[in-house]
Amino acid sequence: MPAVGAVFVGGTDTHTCTGAVVHSKSGDLVLTAAHCLAAEYPATFVPGFDGHAGPADVWRIDTVYLDPRWVTAHDTAADYAFARVSRPAGDSVEAVAGSSRALGMAPGEGTDVTITGYPLGVGGAPVGCSSVTGPAADGGYPSLRCGGLVDGTSGAPWISGATVVGLVGGLDGGGCD
């Protein structure tokens, strides 16, 4: 799934989160979890990461857009971020990834959802699952039984059809169990 990729923070070879290219007029937006991006650390994104990335595969995260609820109180209901990316070649990440996802509303109970994410580490392939959403949890968001989403899969999109309908949070051990 080339629209999903790994997020690297701090200029290292270790990917720490997952992101997804989302459709935008400029073709340069990635969706991930807010807790994945800290202002004091540089971050990059590699769409369709397959364990190796050359310099031309890496997109620099230039600007991060956060919900004010996350900025002021780290409200877990606002644990999402949009990141504007670029690279020296000057093309759009949406064009290079060959696909992007539209943004949709949170799914209702009984919606088929697929999740693809990158476990924390150096190299490696993505993991994922497909499941059906369950009743809303205490915070008002749908539940989902999806094993194997370990550290690093934060920011992985919940995809229903061709639409992103949510993402994996995970701050302080939250997210999918």
N, C-alpha and C positions, 0 to 999 in steps of 0.2 A: 504494500500500500504506500506508494511514493508520497502521498500528501501527509503522512505521519512520519515523524522523525525524532531524533534524539537532541536534547538540549544539554549543552556543555557550559558549566559556569566556572569562572576563575582562570581561564586559559589553560586548562589541563586536558588530558586525553580521556578523562573520566566523564561519562555522561551521567547526569544526575536526575534528569526528568525527561518527559516526553512532550512533544508539541504537535500541532496539526495546522497545516496551511488551510486558511479559511478564505472564502471568496471575498474580494474587495475590489473597488474601482481601480485602485493602484496595483493590485496583485502582490502586495508585500506584507500581508498580515499573517501572524502565527498565533494560535490560541494555546495557552498552557496554564498551569496552576500559578497563582500569584506568589505562593511561598517559594516557588522555584527561582524567582528572579530578585536578587538583592541589588539595590542601586550601587553599592560599593564594589561590585564584582563585574567584570566584563562577561558577556555571555554570547554564545553562538548557537546556531541551529543547523542540523544536517538532515534535510528531507530524505526519506527512503534509506536511512542509514543501514548499511549492510555489514557493519563490523570494521570497515575501513573508510577513511575520508581523505581525499586529497585536498589541497588548498582551494581548488575550484568548486568543491562540494560544500564549502563552509559559508554560511550566511551570518554576518554580524548582526546582533540585536542592537539596534540603534536607539529605539525609543520604546518605553514600556507604558502601557495605559492600564491603570488599576482602578477598581471601584473605590470610591471614597470610604466605604465601610471597611475595606481591607486596610487602607492607609491609616485610618484613625484608630481602629480597634482590633485589627486582624480577625474580623468577623468571618468565621468559616463558611458562611453562606455566600461570601464574596471572594472565595479563594480561586479566582480566575484572573488572567491577564491577557491582554492582546499586546503583541510585540511587533513593531515595524522592523523589517530586516532588509539588509542590502549586502551586496558583494561588489568587488571591483569591476567585474564584467558588466555591471549595470543593468542586467535584465531582471525580470520579476521572478520571485520564487514560485509564484503560481504557474507561470509559463514553463519554468524548468522542471517543476515537480510533475507537470503534465496533468495535474488534477488539483482540485481544491474542494472544500466542502462548504455548503451553505449553512448558515446558522438557523436553528429552529428553536422551538419552545421545549421546555422540559417534557419528557414523555409521560403519558398516562400509564396506568397499570396495564400490563399485558402487551407492551410494545417490545418487538424484537430489537435488540441492541448488540452491536459488536464493539469490542474494545481491543485496541492494539497499543502496546506500550513497551518501553525499553527498560529492562532491569538495570539498576545502578551498576556501573562497572566500566571497564575498558573493553571495547569491541563487543562482540556478541550480537545475537539476533533478537528481534522483538518477541514478546509473548502476547497471548491474547485469549479471548474467550468470546463466546456468543451466549446470550441468555435472554430471558424475558423479564421486563421490569415487574417488580412487586408493588405492594402498597406503599404509600408515602411513609417515610420515616418521621421521627419526631420533628425534624426541622422543616418538614413540608416537601422534601425532595423524594423522588421515587427510590425504592430500594432495588438492589440487584445482587443476585448470588453469582459470584464470579471469582473462583479460586485462582491463585497463582499470580495475582497482581502485587508484586513485592515493591520494596523501595526502588524508586526510579521511574515507576509507572505513573507517578503523579503528573497530571496534565494530559494523560492519554484521553483522547476523545471518545465519547459515547456516540456511536454512529448508528443511525437508523435510516436505511436506504442510502441516499446521498447527502444526508443532513446530519450535522453535529447537534445533538440534543442535550449534551451535558459533557462533563469531564470528570476524571478521577481526581479527588482532592487527596489529602493525606497528611496535612499538617499535624504534628504531634501524634502520629500513628492513626489518624482517621482514615477515611476512604473505605475501599472495599475490603471485606474479610472473606 
